[in-house]
């Protein structure tokens, strides 16, 4: 029996004696340990067990039992820390699952009482109607917890105006190693250890007054200044930034601030980013709430990613400043004076909220893309250093020179108003000398920031990334103070060992390095690199953003394992191979089981994780040379079976008749692995062959003049300025042989827009069902056969239009990856379009839909890869009231029909789709171009959803 097994067994036995019910929330499975082995940092530390306490009593019992057996404890909120202070080798306690209530909110006192797992945005929403907010606003506010913010003393852009987390604490309840909860208040000495802290402080006044609180973003180490008599012995504020090394906060009373009524953005341009930083001190007298800086490289990154970049003031370095006040005239006057004093090349006062939002979005998008926009992956580690604002320009120049000296690259940006600089850097962590080079750089960087009077951390905490660097920033006397504080509250080093006091080396336990020589990294290097792109920042565990998709399975279950991050964590452990081993491991199977291959993460994840493609790779490897599930041989090969059926005259009608008999329908579902509650689709003869506009690709390319006769298209030419030329309609397998095809409607609207639509008769399959079931060799064969037909069309500049969004997406996305060695695939991908894209390109004026309410459910692949913008713009131009549903319908191809997935599929539909339909009412038009989405609507509520082409064609006169 190993030592780990021994201590866990002792822990269970002790916990049983304290609170037997707490055993229910303890999980030491390989799956759970994989999910919590990393956070948003570069580190990997596999825990012994994970607990999700449901009450403070259970939390207290966990801590007491762990203390008695010597099991280390790491407290964790959302795990979004990039410093590595939410991973640990012992017991990880996740407070976000259950201890997440807002207990009270007092508008008069402007306070709120919260449990540690409350998400920051939840608190913001609760205060909105009182015009109150919690001041600090880190970029992860949609998922980070108040407990985590207290641990790191989190800040964010508006800490300049509203203060850090520690500045906004009234009191906290702290659970210490003895299992007791103590309420800490300013100047309250009722607790024995508070008097010991005061005595320690009074014995070290000179050290504390000279080394601490030298500027606002000095958050490294313990904030000893709060214990000074002139600071009122502010024990709650002192606890902020201690990174759960002294105890666990179980409840906090936080101060809320009133949001001033009027806001205005000032955009300032400078010759360079360092010159923008030089100007910061000239802006601070105007009381900005936020002052954010960035340079040309960030703007270029946003532009290359295809994100909108509005006009900016002249220059190559920028600062965006937010001013607020209760008098609009005063705010505008202050903004003009700020521009005059700024020394900028060009300055704008932006009063329009839409324009201001577009400008701030550049900063937000650039920050999200900074880690994946260099030639090599960029990592956290030296992420949030800070110096006094008046020295920021000089520090930034020296920092850029240090990067050059080490042959490294980064994209700096930050909270210039407080001297805080963010930068993800392309450390070669997967190389043999990667850890050594990492340590060398951060050590020199710490010396540099110390020379500038700064802090190695400006808002994320020290954690594993920077604790070992504190001796370069603080004197031996200050470090001794930290050790003595730790000894007072946590004498047995129970809480978060290796952080702040007696730190672990910064280069220990680097995740990618530990996996660099694993058998799977060697055999599948591209796959290993892809899964390690997940930085753990956790956007996938936030509510789905408007227009977004990620991550529908997490939205339905609320379980980490069903998030993109959770799945990536399990796959990282599979690549590592020491905790989870093999493509066929049960942990990997569980992690991917409820992934609907929606591709929402491919667009919405800041690091571009594409879990759908990883899932296909896993299934392909898992079943290589093995017997596959029935559903892979039935639904996975559905187009092949459909084509065989169509070769027999009358077979589709016969099949429909047979499947209408209940006993045969049940047998068919069982054979196919389909849930018995799912209605079966009906077959139809080939739609493409029946179309009067049908023609093979060879005929279309050889003689473009053979487009439909004027007699067959003239009735559509009512809103066209001129002939738009030929367009070819590719009819996928779903649209071709399953009832519900909108082919005739597509022909109608394309012809009405001035095109000459031809229906491709060639039998082309994109291999979608082969891809989703992980039969990638079969998918490649079908794609190559399709290229033979589609390439001549692209070479002849004859646009091709797809009907089914998921099949169209294959050519625009999956094919580029699966056939990366074939130069034809990119030409074909560029030539594949949606109906809406073609209509918009023709400047088509749609028929009036005034008075209609439309609930549009974009297929996930449509929203994530193709883009639903053209569809939405056309509907709005037609005068319709449009609600675009975020998230997934839950059907998701074969996922929603497979046995074992039906209930979850319905649950996902209740996330967004069904509530949107119910709210719109029975008269609303339901629009869904995806076959799966239309089936889900029909199956669950018995209503028929129309495609975009059907909606418009029904109104074309």
N, C-alpha and C positions, 0 to 999 in steps of 0.2 A: 504494500500500500504506500503510495507516494505521500510526501509531506503535505501537498495541496489537498489530497483526499482526506488525510487525517484531520487537518484544520477545518475543512468543510464539514466533516462528520461531527466534530466537536461543536462547531457553530450551530449546526442543526439541532443537536441535542440540547445545547444551552438555550437556543431560541424557543424550543418546544416548552421548556420550563417557564419561560417568561411570557410568551404569547403564542400559543400553538397555532392560532389562525394566521400568524405572520408567515408560517411555512408555505401558505398558499401563494404568496406573492414572491417566492424565491425561485429562481430559475438558474440552474447551472448546466443547461444543455449546451451542446456545441453551437447550436444555432444562435442562442441568446448571447453566448460569449463572443461569437463572430460579429454580431450586430453592434456590440459595445466595445470592440477592440480598438476602435479609432474614433476620432472626433473630426473637427475641421482642420486639424493640424497635420504635420508630416509624420506623426508618431503612431506606432502600433504597440499596444500593451494589452495582452489578453487577460481579461479578468477571471477570477475564480467563480464568481456568481453575480447575478443581477437581481435586484429587488425593486418592486414597484409598490411602495407602501400606500395604503388607502386612508391612513389616518396618522395623526401625530403620535398616537400611542404605538402603532405598529412601527413607525419610524424610530421612536425611542427604544423599543425592544430590539430592533435590528442593531442600533448603535451599542446598546448595552451588551448584547451577546457578542458582537464583534470585538468589543473592548476586552471582554473577559477571556477570549481565546486568542487575542492578538491578530485578528484579521483586519488588514488595512481597509479603509473606507474612502471612496471617491464619490462625492455628490455630483449629480449631473442634472442639468435642465434639458435644453434642446440639443446640447452637444455641438453648438455652432462655434465654439471657441477655436481660434486658430493657433493658440499657444500650447496646446496639449495638456491643459489642466482639467480635462474631463475624462481622462482614461487612467486606469490604475489596475494593478495586479491583484487586488483583493476583491472586496465587495463594492460594486457600483450601484449606487442608490439613485434611481430615476424618479424625481419628484414631479415630472411633467404629466404623468399619466392620470393621477388622481388628486394630488394636492394642488389643485389649480383653480380655486374659487376666489372670486372677489367678495370678501366677507362683508364689506360695507364701503360706502362712498358718501362723504359728508361735504356737500357743496359749500356750506357756510365756513367750515374750518379749512376747506380745500385740502382734504386728506382722503386717502383710501387705505383700507386694510386688506391685504392680499396674502394668499398662500404663495409659496415659492414657485410653484409651477404655472402661475398665471402668465400668459403670453402678453408681451408689452402692448401689442396692438389691441388686445381685448380691453386693457385698461384705458387705452386712448379712446376707443369707441364708447366705453362707459362714461367717459367724461365729456364727450362732445356736446351733449345737450345742455351742459352747464358751462360751456365754453372753457372747459378745463382740460389740461393735458398733463401727462407725466413728461417732464422736461427732456431727459436724454432720449435720443432716437437713433440707436445703431442701425446699420443697413439691414440687419437681420430681424427687424422689429416685428415682422409678420409671424415669426416663430420663436424668437429668443424669449426666455422666461425672466421674470423679475428676480428670481433667486440667482440665476446665472449672471444677470446684470449687476447684482450686489457683489457676487463673487469676484467679478472682473473690474468693478467700478466703471461700468460701461458709460460711454459718452455719446458719440455720434455727432453729426454736423451742428445740431442746435444746442449742444452743451455750451457753446460760446455764449448763448443768450440765457439758457435755463439751468446751466450747471451740470455736473457729473451726477451719477447715481448717488454717490455718497453725500453729495450736497443736498439731496432731496429725501433723506431718511429722517423720520421722526423718532421711531423706535423699532427695535427688532427683537424677535424671540430667537435665542440661540440655543441649540441643542449641543451640549458638550459631551466629552468622552465618557462621563459617568452616567449618561442617559438622562440627565436632568435638563429641563428647558428653563432658561433664564431670560427675563425681559430686560433689555438694555435700553436705558434712556440717557439723555444728556445730563451730566452732573449727578447721576444717581449712583451712590456708593453702597447701596444695600447688598450688593452681591460681593462676596469675599474677593473674587479674583479681580474685580474692578479696582479695589484699593491696592492690590499688588501691582496692577498696571500703572496706577498713578505713582506709586512709590518708585517704580522703575523709571518712569518718565522724569520725575523730579530729580532723580540721581543723574540724569543725562541731558539736562536742559540745553547745554551748549551744543552738543552734537545734534539734537533734534532741531534747534532753532537755526542752525547754519546749514544743515544738509537736506532738510525736508521742506516741502511746499515752496520751492524756489520759483515755480511757475505752475500754471493751472493743470497742465497735462503730465505732471510728474506722478504717475500712478504705479511705478515699479516699487516692489518691496511693500512693507507695511506702512500705512500712512500714520506715522507716529505723531505728526503735528496735531492731530485731532485730540490727543491726550494732554496737550499743553493747557495750563490754566487759562491763558488768554483766549483759547479756543473753547472754553467752557466744558472741558473734559467730555467731548462728544463721542461717547462709546459707539452709538449706531454708525456714525460716519466712519469711525476707525475700522469697523468690521468690513465695510466696503473695500474690495480689493484684496482681501486676505485669501481669496481663492479657495475657500472651504478647507483651509489648513488648520483652522482653530475650532471649527464646529460647523453645524449645518443650520442655516436660517430656516425656521419653520413657519414664521409669519413676520410680516413687516407692515408698519404704517408709513406710507410714503406721502410726501408733500406734492400736491398738484399745483400747477401754475395756470394763471388765466392767459389764454391766447388773445393777444390784442386784435382788434377788429380788422385792421387794414394791413395788408402786406404788399410789398413791392420788391422786385428783383432788380438789381443793378448788375449789368454785365460789363466787365472791363477787359480790354485787350492790351497786352504788353509784348515787347519784342521776343521775350522768352519766358519760360516758367520761373527760373530763378529771379528774373527781374520783376515778375509779378509778386514773388515772395518778398522781395525787397520792399515792396510798397505796402505791406500789410499794416505796419504800425500807423500809417497815415489814415487807415480806414477805421481803426478801432475807436477813435473818439466819437464816431457817429453811431455807436451802440448797435452794431449788426447782431442779428440773431444767429446768422450762419455766414461763413466766409470760406468758400471752397475753391481750391486751385488745381489746375491741370495744364497739360501742354499739348502741343500739336500731335504728338504720337498717340495720345488717347483719342483725339478726334479722328485720326486716320484709322485707328482700330475700329471705331464705331462705323465709319464709312465703309470699310472693307467688309464688315459683317452684314452689310445691306440694311443697316438701321438708318432712319432718317436723321440728317444733320442739317439743322436750320442755319441760316446765316449767323455769323459771329462777328463781334467787333474785330477790327483789324489787329493782326498780331499773330504770334505763335505760342503765347502763354496767356492764360485767362484766369480771372477770378469772378465767381458769381457770388454776389452778396445779397442776403435777404434782410430787409428792414421791416419792422413792424411797429405799429402804434395805433392809438385810438382816434387820431385826427388825420384823415386822409391828406389834407393839405399840408400838414406838418411833415408827414412821412415823405410826400413828394418833394418838399423843399429840402429835407435832409438828404434825400437821394441825389438831388442835383448838386448840393454842396459836396457830397462825397465824391461824385465824379470829378468835380473841379479840383479837389484836393488829392486825387488818387495818383496823379502823374502818369496816367495811362496814355497809350497811343490813341485809343478810341473807347468811348464809354457810352452805354445806353441805359436809360431808365425805362424799365419794362413794366407797364401797368396792366397789360392784358394777361389774365391768368393762363390762357391757352399758350401764348407765346412763352411765358415764363416757364410753364411746365415742360415745353419742348426743349428749352435750354437746359433745365435741370436734368432732363432725361439723358442728355449727352453725358453728363457726369456720372449718372447712375449706370448707364449702359457701359461706359468705358471702364468703370470699376469692376463690373461683372465680367467683362471680356478680357481684362488685363492678364489674367492667369492662363489664358489659352490662345494668346495672340502673338506669341513669340515663336521662333523656329523650334524651340524645345519647350516642354511644359514648364510653367513657372509656379513656384511653391511659396507657401507661407514660411515663416521662420524669422526673417527680419522684416516684420510686417507693419509695425506701427510705432516706430521711434518718434520722439518728439523733442523739440528744443524750444527755448523761449522764442516767441514770435519775431522779436527784433533781430534774431540771428538766423532765421530760417533760410534766407537767400544764400548766405555763406555756407550753411550746412548742406544745402541742396547741391551746390557746386562741388563741395568736397565729397559728398556721397556719390555723385555721378562719376567723379574721378576714381573713387575706390572701386566702383563696379568695373570700370575700364581696367584698372590694375589687375583685377582678378579674372578678367575675361568673361564677366557675367553681364547679364542684361536684365532690365526691368522697366516697368512703366510707372513712374512715380506720380502720385496725386495725393490730395489730402485736405485736411481741415486747417487751412493756412492761418485762419484767425487765431488759432491756439498753437501753431507751430508743429502740428502732427502730420507726419508723412507716411502714407501707405505705399508699399511696393512689394509686388510678388516678383521673385527672382528665379531665373532658370538654373538653380543649383543642379549639378549633375549627380543627383542623389542615387541614381541606379548604377553608377560607375563604381569600380573597385575603390577608387580614392575619393568617392563622393562625400562620405561623412567627414573625412579629413579636410577637404576643401571647404565644406560647409562650415565646420568649426573655425577654420582659419579666417574666413570672411566675417562671420558674425563677431568673432573676437576683435578684429580690427574695427569693425563697424561700431562696436560698443565703446572702444577707446575713442573713436571719432566723436560719437555723440556726447561722451563725457567731456571731451575738450570743449565742446560747444555748450556745456552746462545743461545738458539735456537728460532724457530718460530713455532707457532701452525699450520701455513700453509706454505708449501714450493713451491706450484705452482698452487693449485686449488682455492685459495681465501678462505675467512673466511665464508661468507654466513651465513646461519642460524646455521650451525654446529659449528662455532668457534667464531663468533663475541662476544658472551657473555663471552668468555674466554680471551679476550684481556686484561682485567684488571689484569690477572695473568702474563702477559708478559710485559706490558708497565706500566709506572708510571702514577699517576693521571694527571700530567702535560701533558704527551703525549696524554692521552685520551681527555683532555680538548682541545688540538690542533685539534683533529679529529672533535669534536663538533663545533669548531669555523670555520673550513674549510667547514663543511656541511652547517653552517648558512650563509656563504658567497655565495655559489653557489646554495643552495637549502633550502632557509629559511623556506619554508612551509612543508618540509619533504615529498615532492612529490615522489621522486625517491627511489624506493626499500626501503621503511621504514622497520625498524627492522634489517637492515644489517649494520654492522660496528658501527654506532652511534645509541644510544638508542636501543640496540639489544633485540630481543626476546629471551626467555629462550631456551637453546639448546634442551630441552626435549619437547618443544611445537610442536604440529602438526606432530607427528611421524605417518607415513602412516599406517604401520602394526598394531600399537597399537590402532589407531582409528577404525580399522576394526575388532579387535580381538574378540569383543563380538557381532558383527552384526549377525542377524538371519542366513544369508547365510554362514558365517564362521562356525557357530555352526552346521548347517545342512549339509554342504559340506566342511569340514575342509581341505581335501586333495586338492580339486579344489582351495580353497582360498589360500592355501600355494603355489600352483603351479603358479598362476597368479602373486603373489607377488615376485616370483623369478626374474621377469623382473626388472632390476635395472635402466632402462632408459638410458643406455650408448649409445644406438642408432646405433649399427653396422648395423641394418636393414635399416637405411636411407642413408647408403653409397652406392656407386656403387657396383654392385655384383662383388665379387672377382673372379678371374679366377678359374674355377672349382666349384664355389659356386652356390647357388640357391637363397638365401634370399636377398631381399624379392621381388618376381616378380611383385606383384600387386603395390607395392610402386614405383618400377622402371617405371611402365607404367603410374601411375597417378601423382606421386610426392606429394601426399597428406598424411599428418601425419596419418590420420585415416586408411589408407591402409597399414601402416607399422606394423610390429610385435609389436613395442613399442606402437604405437597408439592403437592397438587392446587391448594390455595388460592393458593400462591405462584405457580404457573404462570398461574392465572386473574388474579391481581393484575397480572402482567406483561402479560397480554393486554389488560387494561383500560388499563394505562399506554400500551401500543402502540409503544414504542420498541425493545424487544427481541423481543417476540412480537406478531405482528400478525394479528388476524382470528380469527373463530369457527372457521374451517376450517384453522387452522395445524396442522402435524404435531405440534408440541409439546403443544398442547391435546389433540389426539386421543390421543397416547400417555398423557398424564396421566390422562385419563378412561377409557381403554380397559378397565382392570381394576376400575373402580369398579362395585360390584354394587348400587348404589342401596339399600343396606341401611338407611339412615337411622340407623345407630348414632351417627353424629356429631351428629345433630339432638338427641339426648339426652345423650350422653356428653361431647361437646366443651364445655369451660367457656364458650365464647363462642357456642354454639348454631349452629355452621356446619351447614348442611343441604346436603351435597354432592350428594345425590340430586336435589334440586330444581334446583341449579345445572347439573348434568349435563343435565337435561331441557331447560333453557333454552338451553344451548349447542347441543344437537342440533336444537332447534327453529329456532334462528337459522342454524345451519350448512346445513341442508337446505331452508331456505325458498326456494321456487321452483327447487329442484334435484331431480335424480333421486336417490331414496333407495335404500339397500341392500335386497336381497331380503328380509332378515329383518324389516325395518320394514313391508314390505307383506304379509308372511305372519304371523309371530308378533305383530307390532305391531297387526295388525287381526284377530287370532285370534277374538275374540268375534263379529265380523261374519261371518267364514267359518263359524263353528259354527252360527250362527242360520240362515244360508242352507242349510246341510246339514240342519238339523232340519226345514226346511219341506218336504223331500222324504220322503214315507213310506218307511221302511226304509233311508234313506240312511246313518244311522250304522252299522248292521250291515254294509251293503255296503262302506262305507269301511274298517271294521275288517278285513273279509275281504281286500280289495285290499291293504291295508298289511301284511298278514301274509305276503304274497309278497315274498321278499327283493329282487327286482329293482325292484318298485314302491316298497318301503320306501326303498331307496337313492335312487331318483329323487325321492321326496317329500322326503327330507332335503336333497338337493342343492337342490331348488327353494326350500325354506324357509330355506336357509342354516344347517341343523342339522348338527352334527358326526355323522359316520357311526357313532360308537360309542354314541350315545344311543338307547336304546329309545324308540319313539314311544308316546305315551299312546293309550288307546282311547276312542272316542266312545260316548255313550249317548244315548237319547232324553231329552228334557227332564225332569229330576227334579221341577221345581216344578209342571209341569202334571200330572204323574202322581200327585202327593201327594193323599191324601184330604182333607187339611186346606187345600187350595188355595182361594184366593179373591182377587179383584182388590181393590186398595186402596179403590176407590169403595164396594164392598160392605161392607168392614170398617168404614170410617169412617161410612157411612150407617146401618148397623145393627149396633152392637157385639154385640147379642144373637145374631147368627148365628155365634157361635163354635162349635167342634165339639160335637156332641151329647154328653150325659153318658155315653152308651153307649160313645162312642169314647175317652173320657178317664178314666172312673171307675177303670179298672184301674191307673192311675198314681197315684192319690191316697193313697199309703200313708204319706208322711212330711210331710203338709201340715197346718198348723193352720187355714188358711182359704183361700178363693179369692183368687188374686193378680191376676186380671183377664186381659185380652187381651194378647198379644204377637204381633208380626208377624215372620216369618222372611223376610228378603230373601236369595234364592238368587242368588249371583253367577254369572258366566258359567262359571268353572272348575268350581264345584260343580254347576252345572246340566247341563252337557253333556259333561264328561269323567268317566270312570269313577273311582270312589273317593269319591263324595259321602257325607257322613254325615248327610244331611237327616233320615232316619227316626230316627237316634239323638238328634239335637237335639230333635225333636218329643217323643221319649220322656222325656228328662230335664227339659225345660221343663214338660211336663204333670205329671211327678212332683213338681215343685217347686210345683205349684198354679196354674200359668199355663194359659191357653187359647191354645195356639199356632195361628196361622194362617199358611199359606205364601202369600207374595205371588206372584200369577201374572203381574203386570205385568212386561214385558220391560225391566228396568233394567240398564244397564251403567254402571259408575263411570268407565270410560275408562282403567283402570290401564295397559293395554298401550300405549295412545296416549301416556300420560305418560312411561313408561319409554323409549319410542323417540323422545321429543321431538316428538310431533305434538299440540301443545297446543291448537290451535284445535279439532281433532276431540275432544279430551278435554273441552273446555269445552261443546261441543254435547251430548255425552252426559251430562255432569253436570247441565246445565240441564234436560234431558229427565227425568232422575232426580228433580230437585227438584220437578217438577210432580207426581210421584206421591208422594214422601216427605213433602212439606210438610204436606198435609192430615193425615197420620198424626201428625206431631209436634204440629200445632196441636190435635189431638184427644187428645193425651197417650197415644197408643198406642205403646209402646216398639217399636223395630225392632231385630232381632238379625241381625248379619252372620255368615256362616259362614267365609269365607276371610279371614284376618287382613289380608292386603295390600289387599284390596278394602275391608274395613271401615275400614282406615287412611286410604284416600283421602277418605272422608267426614269423618273426624275431623282430617285434616291438609291434604292437597293441595287439597281443594275450597275450604278457607278462603282459600287463597292464589290459586287460579285464578279463583274467583268472588267475590273480595273486594267487588265492587260489588253483590252480590245479598244483601239482608238475610235471605233465607230460609235461607242456607247454615248460619249459626250455629245456628239452631233445629234443623235436621236433624242437624247434627253432635252436638249435645247429646243427641239422641234415638236415636243409633246406638250399640249396645252389643254386647259379646261375650257368648257363652253364660255364661261364668264370672261376668261382672259381674251378669247377671240372676239366676243361681243364688245368688250371695252376697247380693244385695239381698233375696231371698226368705227369707233365713236357712234355707236348705235344708240338711238333714242328709244328706250323701252316703252311699251304701252303703259297706259296709266293703271296704277294699282291703288289709286287714292281711295281712302276709306277702308282698306284692307289692313288687318293686323296679321303679321307673319311671325311665327316662331320658327326660327331657322336653327336646325341642329347640324352644324358642319360635321362631316365625317372627321374623325380624329386626324387621319392622315392629311385630309384637306386643310384643316386648320393648322397643322403642325409643319407640313412640308410644302404644300402647294400654295397655301395662303388664301384666306376667305375674303380678303379685301375687295377684289373685283366684284364678287357676288354681292357683298353688302352694299357697295356703292351703286350697283345697278338697281337693287331693290329700293334703295332710298331715293334714287333719281326717278323711279317710277311713282314715288309718292306714298309708298307703303310705310306703315309703322312697323319697324323691325326689331325683334328681340333676338339677338344671337346668343344661343345657349353656350355657356362655357362647359368644359368637361366632356366626358364620354357618355354615349348612350347606354353602354354596358353590354351590347350584343357582341361587338368586336369580332366579326368573322366567325370562326368555329368556336371561339371561347364561350360565347353565350349559349351555345346549343349543346356543348359537351356535358355529359353526365358528371355531376359534382360541381358544376359552375352555375347552374340556373339561379339558385337563390342569390348568389353574389351578383350575378348579372342584373337581377331585378333591383337589388340594393343600390347598385351604381346608377341605374336609371332614376332612382329616387333622389340622387344627389342634386341633379340640375335639370335634366330633361323633363321628367313628369311634373315637377313643380312649375316649371315655366309654361307648360301646356295648360295646366289647371288654372294658373293665374290669368292666362290670356283668354280663356273661355272657349265655349264650344264653336263659336263662329270663326275663330282664328284659323288661318291656313298654316298647316304644319309643313315645313319645307325640309327635305333631307335628300341630298344627292346620293348618299351612301346606301347600298342595298341593305346592309346590316341595320342601319338606323331606321330605315322604313319598316323592316321586319320587326324591330323592337317595338315601335309604335303600334303596329298592327297587332302583334302578339299580346301586348300588355293592356292596351286600352281600346282595341278594336277600331281605331281610326286610321284613315289612309293618309300617308304623307306623300307630298308631291315633290318632284325634282324642280330645280330652278327653271329648266326648259319647259316643263309642263305648266308651271305657273304662268310664264310669259306666253307660251304658245296658246293657252286658253284665252288670252286677251288680245292676240294679234288679229286684226281685222283684215 
